[in-house]
Amino acid sequence: MIKLFQDELPINVNLPFFAQKKYLSSKSKNYGWFISDDFILPFIIYKKNIFKRLVFTTGVIERKTSNIKEEKKFLNEVVKYVKIHKICDFIHKPQPSAIFRTYPDNCDVFRWGTYKINIEENFDNMLKKLNSSQRNYVRAAINDDVKIINTDNFDKIYTFCNETLSRQKIPLLISREEFQKQYDTFYPQNMLMFKALYQKELQGSLVVFFDKNLAFAEYAGSSLKPRHGSLKLLHLTAMQYLAKEYGIKNYDFIGAIPDIKEGCKEAGIQKFKKEFGAELVEGYQFTAIINPIKYFCFDLCLKISFMMKGIKYVDPTQRYKNLSKSNLKI
């Protein structure tokens, strides 16, 4: 039996970062968890004018060992609950960090993945996972005196990340106010920021969220022509710091298209992640339209809004499908 809890969980359980109340409440005033005896599934709801869209922030969290069939049944019950109680107008694309082992029936299901890597205090051991040319670039960056620095200048980091995505005509999916709220709430217990400098010029930036077990490369930025090896050095140094200071063993680059088309900028980004020796973890994501009329109107409003900014809006799910060789078909 599915139960919905908002604001507070009635059970004492160690949740991953993206399922914790402090994270969910930083994203929206409307959040909660679907709970059964076996599973937990966190979500946030964004309300804008007459529209309500639900976003899952993680995959299904097991309360005890379960199988795929049981998880699928749970997801079907969640979708049924959402429809009966009219919790939202549509279940939107989950956050990139959310990977599901299975999926509910009668939904738009697509393949999804992420790159993960084991990290440790020994910098040289992590460097060995890169191929020889990439190792040489990192060593060159070190010899060129590229400096990796922890920073608390959230305004500078936010602006730099936003400028990076603006060059790519991709708006940062977080406002400055929300970013500052996350900084005020998470830093430094669950959030760190790093920057790479070469001759006092900013080459790259990195914002990492983390819990006791896993770190997530949440936001990143780069200059137009960063110094060779500086961005690899940025991530490696952050990994080493997280392992040494917080005992974290795993690092998630967040989000990957399993069969991405070669030649696009997104393929270059995924290649960058893979070059660390990271492994592709594959699963699924899904969306569901509860109110077709409202979904159509929401999509139309977004297209008009982005068009006025000179950007062509494409639904996130469709955008990723367009970048996939198989259209992300299962």
N, C-alpha and C positions, 0 to 999 in steps of 0.2 A: 504494500500500500504506500502510495506517494503522499508525502506531507510537504507543505511549503512553509519555510521559516524566513522571516524578514527581520532585519536589524540584529537579532542575536540568535546564536545556535544554542539549542537546549542540551547539547552534549559536549563533553570535553574531548576534543580530537585534535591531533597535530596536522593542521592543514598546510598545503603548499602555499607559497606567497600569494599567487593570483586568486586563491580561494579565501583568503583571510579578510575579515571585516574591514581592516584598515585600508586594504587595497580597494575593495569593492566600493567603499564609501568615498574614496578619493575620486572615483570615476562618475558616480551618480548617487543621488539621494535615494534612488529606488534600486534595491538590490536584495539578494537573498540566496537561499539554497533549497534545492529539491532534495529530499532525503527519503530513503527507504531503509530497511534493516541492513541492506547490503551495500548501498551506494550513497554518494553525495555528489551533487552537481551545482556549482555556484553560477550565478548569473547577475547581470546588471540590466536595468531597463532605462533607455534614454527616452525622455518625453520631450517632444518638440511640437508646439502648436497642438494639433489634433492627433499627432502620430505617436505611437508607442512601439519601439523596437527592442527586442530582447537579444542580448548577446551573452553567450557562454564564455567564461574566462579561462576555463581549463577543460580537459577531458573529464570523463567520469572518474571519481575517486572511490576506490574500493575501501569499504569498512572491514571486509574480510575477503579471503580468497574466493574468487568467483570465476565463472566461465563466460565465454562470449554470448552464449544463448541467454544467460541471465541478464547480462548488460544490455542486450538488445531489447529484452522485455522491459527493463527499466526505462530505457529511452522512449519506447513506444508509450509507456504510461505517462512520462513527462509531457510529451507532445499532446496526448489526449487531455491531460490536466490543463495545459495552457489553453487549449481550444474551448473546453467546457467552461472554464472560469474567465475566459476572455482577458487573459493577463496582458496580452500584447496584440498588435496588428500583424506582426510577422517576426519570426525568429531569423535574425540577420546572421551574416557570416560570423562565426566565432572568432575570438582573438587568435592571432597567429600562433600563440603558445599552446592553444587547445588542440590536442590530437586525440581522436577517438579510436578505440579498437574496433568498433562496429557502428551501426547507424540505425535509426528508426525507419519504419516502412513509410512509403508514400511521401518522401521528402526529396529535395534536390541534393543528392549525395555526390561528393567529389573527393578525389584523393588529395591528401595533404601530408606534409612532412616537416622535419626540422633537422638541422645538423647539431649533433652533440659531441662533446669531447671530454675525456677525463683530464683533469688538471692536477698539478702538483707544485710543490715549492721549488723543485729543481728546474731552473730556467732552461738549462742545456738539454735536459731530457725532453722537454716540450719542443724545443727548437729542432731536435732530431726528427720529429714527426713530419717536418716540412721537407720538401724535396731540396736538392742541393742548390738550385738557383734561388729559391725563396730564402733559404738559410743565408746565402751570400748577401741578398738584399738586406736582411735583418742585421747581419754583422756590419754591413756598410753603413746602415743607419746609426748603429752604435758608434762606429768609428767617426762618423760625421757629427757626433755629439748631439744627436736627436735626443731630447729629454722628454720623459714621460712623467707627468706630474699629477698628483691628486689635486682636485680643485673643488672649491665650494661656491664658485661663481656661477650660479644656476642661470642667471640672465644671459651671460656670455655663451654658455653652452647651449641654451635653448635657441638663441639667435643663430648660432653657427649651424646647429642641426636643421633649423628651419630654412636657412639659406641654401643648404645642400639639397634639400628636397625641392625647394623652389626652382633651382636650376634644372631639376629633372621634371618640373611641372607636376610634382606630387606634393600636395599640402600635408604638413605634419598633422597627424590625427590627434592632436592635443593642443589646447590653447595655452597661452602663456600663464594664465591664471591657474589652470589645472596643473601645469608643470610646477609652478611655485607651491601649490598645495601639496603635491607629492613630495617635493623637496622638504617642505616644513614638517611633513608627517613621517617620511621614511629615512631621511638623511641623519646620521650615517648608519643607523641600525640595519636598514634594508635597502639602502641606495648609496652608490658611490659614483663619482664622476672623474674621468681622467681626460687629460689632453696631451697631445704630442706637439712639441715645439722644435723648430729648426731655425737657428739664427733669430730666435725670439718671435718667429712667425708661426701662427697656429696652423698645423698640418692636418690634425684630426682630433675628434672628440668622441667620447664613449660614455654612455650612461648605463650603469648596471644595476639591476634589481636582484636581490638575493634573499634566500631563507637559510635554514641550517644545512640544507643538503645541496642546493642547486643555485647557480647564478645565471642570470638572463641578460644578454646583450640587448637592452630594450631600445635605446636610441643611439644613433651614430651620425657623425658628420665628417666631411673631409673637404680640404681645400680643392681648388680646381685642378691643381697639379701638385699633389703631395710628394714629398721627398721619398724616393724609392726605399721601401722597407719600413717606413715610419708607421704605417697603419698596422702592419703585422706586429711590429714591436709594441705598439699601443695595446693591442689585445693580449699579447703574450705577457706583458708586464702586469696588466690587470689580472690575468689568470693567476700569475705567480703570487700577487698580493692577496687575492681572495683565498688562495690555498694556504698561504702562510699565516695571515692574520685572522681568518675566520674558519679555517679547517674545511673549506668547501672542496668537494672532489669532482664536481661535474659542472660543465659550462654549456649553456644552450644558446645558439646563435639566433633562435626564434624564426621559424617559418621557412619553408622551402617547397618549391614545385618539383615533385619527383622526376618528371620527364620534361624539364624545361627546354624550350627551343634555343638552340645556340645562336649567338650573335646579338641578342638583346642585352640591354644594360643589366637586367635582373639576372641573366645567366652569368654575367661577370661577377655580380655580387655573390652568387652561390658558389662560383668557382673560388672566390676569395675565402669563403668559409670552409670549403672542402680542403683547401690547401694546408690547413692547420693539422690535417689528419683526422678531422671530424668525420663521424659516421652519420649517414642519412637514416633517420628513424621515420618510418612511414606509417600512415594510418588514414583516417578519414575526417572530413568535416561535412556539415549539412546545413541547409536552410529550409525554412518552411513558411509559406504564406498563409496567414490565418484570415486576413481580411483583404481580398484581392483588390477592391476598389481603393482602399487606403494605401496599399502598397504601390499601386499605379500612380496615385497622386503624389506620394512621397518621392518616388523615383523621378517623376516629371519636375517636381519642385527643385530637386537637387540638380538636375540637368540644366535648368534655367539659371539657378544660382551660380553654378560653375561657369556657365557660358558667359555670364556677365563679368566674370573674372578672367576671361580669356582661356579657360581650361575646359577641355571636353571631358565630361563626366561619364565614366563607365562603372557600372555596378562592380564592387570589389570581387565578387565571385566570378563574374564574367571576365573581368580583367585578367585574373589568374588563369582561367580556362583558355583565354586567347594566347597565353604564353606557354601553354602545354602542348606537346606533340600529340597527345591523345585527347585533348580537351578535358583532361583530368577525369576521364571516364573510369569507372570501377570495373 
